[in-house]
Amino acid sequence: MATIADPPGHPVAGVIIPLVTALDRRGRPDPPAVRPLLAHLAAGGVTTLMLAGTNGEGPLLPADAVRTYAVDVAAMWRELVRASAQIMVTAAGTGTRETLQRMECLDGLDLDAVVVLAPSYFRHTARELHTHFRDAARHGRPVVIYNSPGYTGNPIPASLIRRLLEEPAIVGLKDSSGNATLFAEFCALARERPAFQVAQGTERQLAEGLRLGAAGLVPGVGMLAPALCVELFQAGRDGDHAAAAARQGDVDRLAALFAIRPASSGIVVIKTALHELGLCPPHAAAPFQPFTESELTALRTALAELPDLVRPGALRAARQPE
């Protein structure tokens, strides 16, 4: 059984929430609109946020919009959570040049790390991926690598991570590959260099990730039920894997909401669910489309059947157009 790493203050230790980007009707970031969600997360025991990732629609947002949102959200979060607050922002570029430009746009911000993905659209060799991440690591900030091959089309093998451990600025990895064997290899590498830690980003494998040695979890549904995910993490860290598995079953019940709009990103689902709970506007960046009436009815029915997981009484009594 793997030992759970929990280095204090490490950006990928604990429960990390991949925060949505609150948008107004015109698709512009609206930081004040996310304040109820931030309060909900803080009350649930969360201390670390990851902005502008997949749930944050980062690749669809201009770099300056990401910066503006990060400035305001970071200020609100640090006011709420105080000294234990941590903030990461994703620099999602199609290639190395855009990634570095997005990192430069974050210069001057008080961040704990920048999250960097593999390039997207074109397929790249291991040598090219190594150069990409090496250049990002030498920009001057702590870097967390984000392995999301379903979105980038460029999977990151364990052999590449082993080479990148030579870069001291690379401090962690978020893995959303869903490949448990690969995840175990990543965790084994982390044990070789304690300053480097691994977080599980596949929601249906959170408990398994902890059993394999993950230092952190990155659950999108944690925005709906942050305390549940904190309990799951605590159980796994304490070695109570039976309790962690039970909490995983509850996470799976929440993740079933994504079946309301299958074969699509879950961004519209999670934002609409948050809106139904009074926590965030439902608007998503184009070309995402809002829920149809039938989808909305299905979502409301599903949420009403989860009173033990979502906040009792949080569903809007009067649902008015946003």
C-alpha positions in Angstrom: 0.0 0.0 0.0 1.4 3.4 -1.0 2.1 6.0 1.6 0.1 9.2 1.0 2.4 12.2 0.6 1.2 15.4 2.2 4.0 18.0 2.1 2.7 21.1 3.8 2.1 24.1 1.5 2.7 22.1 -1.7 0.4 23.4 -4.5 -0.8 19.9 -5.5 -1.4 18.6 -2.0 -5.0 18.2 -0.7 -8.2 19.0 -2.5 -7.7 21.4 -5.4 -10.8 22.9 -7.0 -10.6 23.5 -10.8 -12.7 26.6 -10.6 -15.2 27.7 -13.2 -14.8 31.2 -14.7 -18.0 33.1 -14.0 -19.1 34.9 -17.2 -21.7 37.5 -17.9 -24.3 37.2 -20.7 -21.8 38.5 -23.2 -19.1 36.0 -22.2 -16.9 38.4 -20.3 -15.4 37.3 -17.0 -17.4 38.5 -14.0 -15.3 37.9 -10.9 -17.9 39.2 -8.3 -20.4 36.6 -9.5 -18.2 33.8 -8.3 -18.1 35.1 -4.7 -20.9 32.8 -3.4 -19.1 29.8 -4.9 -15.8 30.8 -3.2 -17.6 31.1 0.2 -19.1 27.7 -0.4 -15.7 26.2 -1.1 -14.0 27.8 1.9 -16.8 26.6 4.2 -16.2 23.1 2.8 -12.6 23.1 3.8 -10.9 23.8 0.5 -7.8 25.9 0.4 -6.4 25.5 -3.1 -7.9 26.7 -6.4 -6.8 26.1 -10.0 -8.1 28.7 -12.4 -8.5 28.7 -16.2 -8.1 25.0 -16.7 -10.7 22.7 -18.3 -13.6 23.7 -16.0 -12.3 27.3 -16.2 -12.6 27.3 -20.0 -9.1 28.7 -20.1 -8.3 27.8 -23.7 -11.4 29.7 -24.9 -10.5 32.9 -23.0 -8.0 35.6 -24.0 -4.9 35.8 -21.9 -5.7 39.3 -20.6 -9.2 38.1 -19.5 -7.6 35.2 -17.6 -5.3 37.6 -15.9 -8.1 40.0 -14.9 -10.2 37.2 -13.5 -7.2 35.7 -11.6 -6.3 39.0 -10.0 -9.8 39.5 -8.5 -10.5 35.9 -7.6 -7.1 35.5 -5.9 -7.8 38.6 -3.8 -11.2 37.3 -2.8 -9.8 33.8 -2.1 -6.9 35.0 0.1 -9.3 37.2 2.0 -11.6 34.2 2.7 -9.0 31.5 3.4 -6.1 33.7 4.7 -2.7 32.2 5.1 -3.6 28.7 3.9 -5.0 30.0 0.5 -3.2 28.8 -2.6 -3.9 29.8 -6.2 -2.7 28.2 -9.5 -3.6 29.5 -13.0 -3.4 27.4 -16.2 -1.5 28.7 -19.2 -3.2 26.8 -22.0 -1.5 27.5 -25.3 -1.7 25.7 -28.6 2.0 25.6 -28.8 5.1 26.7 -26.8 5.0 30.4 -28.0 1.4 30.9 -26.9 2.0 29.0 -23.6 4.9 31.3 -22.8 2.9 34.4 -23.8 0.1 33.3 -21.4 2.7 32.8 -18.7 4.1 36.2 -19.3 0.6 37.7 -19.0 0.5 36.3 -15.4 3.7 38.1 -14.4 3.4 40.1 -11.2 0.5 38.0 -9.9 0.8 36.3 -6.5 0.5 32.7 -7.6 1.7 29.5 -6.0 2.3 27.8 -9.4 1.4 27.9 -13.1 -0.2 24.9 -14.7 1.0 24.0 -18.2 -0.5 21.5 -20.6 1.1 19.7 -23.6 0.6 21.6 -26.9 -2.7 20.8 -28.7 -3.9 20.2 -32.2 -0.6 18.8 -33.7 0.9 15.6 -32.5 4.4 15.9 -31.0 7.4 13.7 -30.3 8.7 13.1 -26.8 11.7 15.3 -27.6 9.4 18.2 -28.6 7.3 17.8 -25.5 10.4 17.8 -23.3 11.5 21.1 -24.9 8.0 22.6 -24.5 7.9 21.8 -20.7 11.5 22.7 -20.2 11.0 26.1 -21.7 7.9 26.7 -19.5 9.9 25.6 -16.4 12.6 28.1 -17.2 10.2 31.0 -17.3 10.7 31.7 -13.6 7.7 30.2 -11.8 6.9 26.9 -10.2 5.2 24.7 -12.8 2.6 22.0 -12.5 2.3 19.8 -15.6 -1.2 18.9 -16.6 -1.6 15.6 -18.4 -4.9 15.7 -20.3 -4.4 13.6 -23.4 -8.2 13.5 -24.1 -8.0 17.3 -24.8 -4.5 17.9 -26.1 -4.0 14.7 -28.1 -0.5 14.5 -26.7 -0.2 12.0 -23.9 2.7 12.4 -21.4 4.6 9.2 -20.7 6.3 8.4 -17.4 9.6 8.4 -19.2 9.2 12.1 -20.1 8.3 13.0 -16.5 11.4 11.2 -15.3 13.5 13.5 -17.5 11.6 16.6 -16.4 12.3 15.9 -12.8 15.7 17.4 -13.6 14.0 20.8 -13.8 13.7 22.1 -10.2 10.9 24.5 -11.2 8.6 21.6 -12.2 7.0 20.8 -8.8 4.0 18.6 -9.7 1.7 16.8 -12.1 -2.1 16.7 -12.5 -3.0 13.5 -14.3 -6.4 13.3 -16.0 -5.5 10.4 -18.3 -7.7 7.9 -16.5 -4.9 5.3 -16.8 -4.3 3.8 -13.4 -1.1 2.0 -14.4 0.4 5.2 -15.7 -0.8 7.0 -12.6 1.0 4.5 -10.4 4.2 5.1 -12.3 3.8 8.9 -11.8 3.4 8.3 -8.0 6.5 6.1 -8.0 8.5 8.9 -9.6 7.2 11.4 -7.0 8.6 9.2 -4.2 12.0 9.6 -5.8 11.8 13.4 -5.6 9.6 14.6 -2.6 9.5 18.1 -3.9 7.5 16.8 -6.9 4.0 15.6 -6.2 1.1 14.1 -8.2 -2.6 14.9 -8.1 -5.4 12.7 -9.5 -7.7 14.6 -11.9 -10.0 11.8 -12.9 -13.1 12.1 -10.7 -14.1 8.4 -10.8 -10.6 7.4 -9.6 -10.0 9.7 -6.7 -10.0 7.0 -4.0 -7.8 4.7 -6.2 -5.4 7.6 -6.8 -5.0 8.1 -3.0 -4.4 4.4 -2.6 -1.6 4.6 -5.2 0.0 7.5 -3.5 -1.5 10.8 -4.8 -0.8 13.9 -2.8 -3.8 15.7 -4.2 -7.2 15.4 -5.9 -8.7 17.7 -8.5 -12.4 17.0 -8.7 -14.7 19.3 -10.8 -17.7 18.1 -8.9 -16.0 19.3 -5.7 -17.6 22.7 -6.6 -21.0 21.1 -5.8 -19.9 19.2 -2.7 -16.5 20.4 -1.4 -16.8 18.9 2.0 -17.5 15.5 0.5 -14.2 15.6 -1.4 -12.3 16.9 1.6 -13.7 13.9 3.6 -12.6 11.5 0.8 -9.1 12.9 0.8 -8.8 12.8 4.5 -9.9 9.2 4.7 -7.5 8.2 2.0 -4.6 10.1 3.5 -5.3 8.4 6.8 -5.2 5.0 5.2 -8.9 4.3 5.6 -9.4 3.2 2.1 -12.8 1.6 2.8 -14.2 5.0 3.9 -12.5 6.7 0.9 -14.2 4.2 -1.4 -17.6 4.9 0.2 -17.1 8.6 -0.4 -16.0 7.8 -4.0 -19.4 6.2 -4.5 -21.0 9.6 -3.6 -18.6 11.4 -6.0 -19.7 9.0 -8.7 -23.3 9.9 -8.0 -22.5 13.5 -8.6 -20.4 12.7 -11.7 -23.5 10.9 -13.2 -24.9 14.4 -13.8 -22.6 14.7 -16.8 -24.7 12.0 -18.6 -27.4 14.7 -19.0 -25.3 16.0 -21.9 -23.3 13.0 -23.0 -20.3 13.0 -25.5 -19.6 16.6 -24.5 -17.4 18.5 -22.1 -19.1 18.8 -18.7 -18.6 22.6 -18.5 -22.3 23.5 -19.2 -23.5 20.8 -16.9 -21.4 21.9 -13.9 -22.1 25.6 -14.5 -25.9 25.0 -14.8 -25.9 22.9 -11.7 -24.0 25.6 -9.8 -26.5 28.2 -11.0 -29.4 26.0 -9.7 -27.6 26.0 -6.4 -27.3 29.8 -6.4 -23.5 29.7 -6.6 -22.6 31.0 -10.1 -24.1 32.2 -13.4 -24.7 29.5 -16.0 -23.1 31.3 -18.9 -20.3 29.5 -20.8 -18.0 30.7 -23.6 -19.0 30.2 -27.2 -19.5 27.9 -28.9 -20.9 26.2 -25.8 -24.7 26.3 -25.7 -27.0 26.6 -22.7 -29.2 23.7 -21.6 -32.4 23.0 -23.4 -35.6 22.9 -21.4 -35.5 19.1 -21.4 -31.9 19.0 -20.2 -32.7 21.6 -17.5 -35.7 19.5 -16.3 -33.4 16.4 -16.1 -30.8 18.3 -14.2 -33.3 19.7 -11.7 -34.7 16.2 -11.2 -31.3 14.7 -10.6 -30.2 17.4 -8.1 -33.5 17.0 -6.2 -32.5 13.3 -5.8 -29.1 14.2 -4.2 -30.2 16.1 -1.1 -27.5 14.3 1.0 -24.8 15.6 -1.3 -25.7 19.1 -2.4 -26.7 21.7 0.1 -30.2 21.3 1.5 -32.4 24.1 0.5 -29.9 25.4 -2.0 -32.0 24.9 -5.0 -33.5 28.1 -6.2 -37.1 28.6 -4.9 -37.8 31.0 -7.8 -35.8 30.3 -10.9 -35.6 33.5 -12.9 -33.6 34.0 -16.1 -30.0 35.1 -15.4 
